[in-house]
């Protein structure tokens, strides 16, 4: 997909990866960017950027966005939330928020904008995922479950929308320097680097973009025995009669 002269909509566009994607889209010559956020007044002003009020967890809000941004040819589903909830003892409302935002929010956007993209020749969808879709950690496994669901969703819509000519690309990465990860001690990627990798892959027609080495490594080991991926599990092995 040649991004020049396309009209993009980016969810969660007021900060972090979303803001970096908006900046990179403008640098690459898009005609217009709908920068969507629950609080559009927080979207930084820039030429060609149209702030758009959007809550991906609300059906009416998504419908209004689709009506307002009916010229969209590139949909970037970046909005997401992490509560750092553990599956075994995290608050259920936190887990539901993650699934409602990261999975159902993406699904709502795709269902609302698929006809819009189809009417303009197919266009493209980029879904922002996470390495947590393929790995477990001491926390954030509820977030990982929601991103695993979003990965399956991405594979599914890619197949279903192929007939209308819509390119569907998945973007996955490990920890990125954003507000979401401010309290995490880890090696972090620059969001601008992630944005460039995402759009490079989109323009190249890639169906999946693995934006860093750790993500590529975890994806490559999906078929491994869990005991090899998580050596600490061996301590819990028991011999059954």
N, C-alpha and C positions, 0 to 999 in steps of 0.2 A: 504493500500500500504506500503510495506517495502521499505524504502528509501535507505537502504544500497545497494550499487552497481548500483543505478540508475544514469542516465545522465540528468542533469537539465539545463534548460535555464531560467534565471531570467531577466526580463526587468527592467530598472531603477535601475541597480544593483550597481551603484557607490556610493550611499549614502542612509541615512535614513533606511526605512524598507527594501528596496531591499538589501542593504549591509548587514544588520543583518540577512536576510534570507540566503544569500550566506554563511555567517559565520556559521550559524546553520546547513545548509546542509552539509558543510564540516565536522562539528563535528559529524554528524550522519552517516558519512561514504559513501557519494555519490562518484562515480568514478570520475566524472568531472562536473564542473559547467561552463556553458557559461554565463559570466557576461556581459549582454548587456547594452549599453549606447550610447547616441549620440556622446559622446567623450570617447572612450574606454581607452584613456590614463589616465583618471581620476579614473579608476577602481583600487583599491588597489591590489598589487601583493600578491599572496598566492599560495601555492602548489595546483594543481588541478583546478585552476581558469583560464579560458580562456577568456580574454577580447574580446568582439564582438561589432563592430560598428552596431548600430541599431537606426533607427528613426521610431517609430511605426505609424507615420502619413504619411509615404512614402511607396507606394506599392512596388517600386523597392528594397528599403532597406529591407523590410520584406521578399521579395522573396529571396534575397541574403542570408539573415540569415537562412532561411529554408534550402537552398542548402548547406550552410556551416555546419550547426548544424543538419545534417540529422540523427544523432544517438540519438537525444533527446527522452527521455521517460517521462520527467516531465516538463511541461511548467508552469511557474509562471508569470502571467501577473500583474506586479506591477507598471509599468510606469504610471504616472498620473500627472496632473497639476491642480492647483487651482488659479484662478485670483481674487477670492473673489468678483466676480461680483454679483450684485443684478439683479433680473429679470426685474424689472420695469424701471431701469435707468442705468444699466450696459452697457458697450460697446459691441455691437454685435460681434465684432471680438474676444473679450475675451470669449464670450459664445461659439462661433464656435470652438475656440481652445480647450476648455474643452471637448466639445462633440467629436471633431475629435481625441483627445488623449484618453480620458477615455472610450468612447464607441467604436468609429470606430477603434481606435488603437488596442483595445482588440479583436474586431471582426476580423481585418486583421490577427492578430497573430493566432487566433483559426483556421481560414480558411486555413492559410498557413501550420500550424503544425498538424492539425487533421489527414491528410494522413500519416505524419511521425509517429505520435503516434500509429495509427492503424497498420502500418507496423511492429511495435515492440510489438504487443500484446495488445495495448490499452493505457497503461500508464495512466497519470493523468494530469489534468489542475487545477491550483489554481488561481482564480481571486481575486485580492485585491479590495474590495469595501469600503464602509464607512457607518457609522450610518446616514450620511446626505441623504442617499437614502430613509430614512423613516421619516425624520423630516424637519421642516423649522426653519430658524434662521434669525437674522437681516441682515446677509450678507451670501454670498456663496451659495445662492439658485440655481444659475446656475450650480455650481459644484454638488449640490445635485441632480439636474435634470439629469446630465450626469451619476451620480452613480446609480440613480434609473433605468436609461436605461441599464446600465451595469449589474444590478441585474436581470432585465428581460432577458437580453442576456444570463446570466449565467444559469438561469432556462431553457431557450430554448435549449442551446447547451447540457446541461446535458441530456435532453430527446433525442435529435437528435444523440448524440454520444454514447448512451448506447448500441446500437447494435454492436459497434466495441469494447466494453469493456473498454471505457475510463471513468475513475472516474473524475467527475467535482465537485470541492469544492469551495464554496464562503467564503471569509474571510471579516468580517466587524468589524470595531472598531471606537471608538470616537477619540478624539484628541491624537496625538502621538508626542513625542518630535523629530521633524525633522526640516529641513530648511523651509519646506512649512508652518509650524505653528509658526515660530520664533516670529512673531509679535502678536500672539494671547495670551491673558491672560486666561488661563483655566487649569484645571487639565489635565495633560498629562501622557500618558503611555510611558514606555521605549520601544524603537523599538525592543530590544532584547527579551523582554517579549512577544511582539506581534508575533515575528518570531517563538518563541517556541510554542506558542498556535496554530499558523497556521499549523506547521508541526506535532504537536501532533494530531490535528484533521485530517490532511491528512492521517497520518499513521493509524489512527483508522477507516478510511473509512467514516468520517463525510461528509455530503453534505453541511453543513453550519457551520462555526465557528464564534461565537459571542465572541470577545476577551476580553470584559470588561462588567461590570455591566450596565453601561448606555446604551450600545448597546443592550444588552439583554432586558432591560426594554422597549426601544423604539420599538424593534421588536415585543415584546409581546402585544403591544398596537395598532397594526396596524388597528384593527377593531373598535377602540374607536371613539366616536363622536369627531370631531375636536374641539368642544367647551370645551371638557374635557382635551384635549391635550394642548390647547392654551387658558387659561382663559382670556387672554387679548382681545381675539376676541369678548367676550361677551359685551364689551363696545361699539362695533359697531353694535350690534343687533338692528334692527328696526322692528317695528310692521307694517305690511302691511295690508291694508283693504282687 
